[in-house]
Amino acid sequence: MPKVSLVSLLFVVTVFWPQTVLSQTRDPEGDTGGYSGNSDEHDGPGDEGRSGLRHSDQVVARLNSISALCEGADIYVIDCLAERLETLEREMSGLVGFGDARRIFRDTAAQLRAITQNNLDPNQPRARMQSRDGRLRSARPLTAVTPARKRQAISQAVAVLAEAETQLLRSGEASSRRAVQYQQIAAALGSNKVLLRSV
């Protein structure tokens, strides 16, 4: 029987949630998912790849689709939301006139990742999310919060989204040309507070 290096082993457990597939992977050397703080960090292409967005309604659609991937993520939901905002911010690189929105998404994602780190469950493996239809998947492995502190972490995440929504609305007020677009983006982002509260 051929020998197999322990370092090459990768344990994968797939759990079927109502709307998503949660693929949990554990690093054989025990890495449970510490972050480098680099918003460009990812281990492979996500569902959107590297294609850029060209219209604000595409941004709204992306924000509205977050629940399709993150619903049912439970202890991974905060980092799932952070990953979606990171991916969206990268896709907006060619979208003219929405620099404020990109900055807000980037800052919001960083705050959500910080919440995850501050409430980290080191005993849980990092995980990848994929929607049941396979159209959406996370661009990087996600990290879980400890169940005992989940409610506290969720409350903090909801507050972060509320602040981001307010900032987007203020950015719209400063630009009459794009006020309606910013209002739509703010509403779409804010709708994900329902996702967090449902966990």
Order of alpha helices (4+ residues) and beta strands (2+ residues): beta-beta-alpha-alpha-alpha-alpha-beta-alpha-alpha-alpha
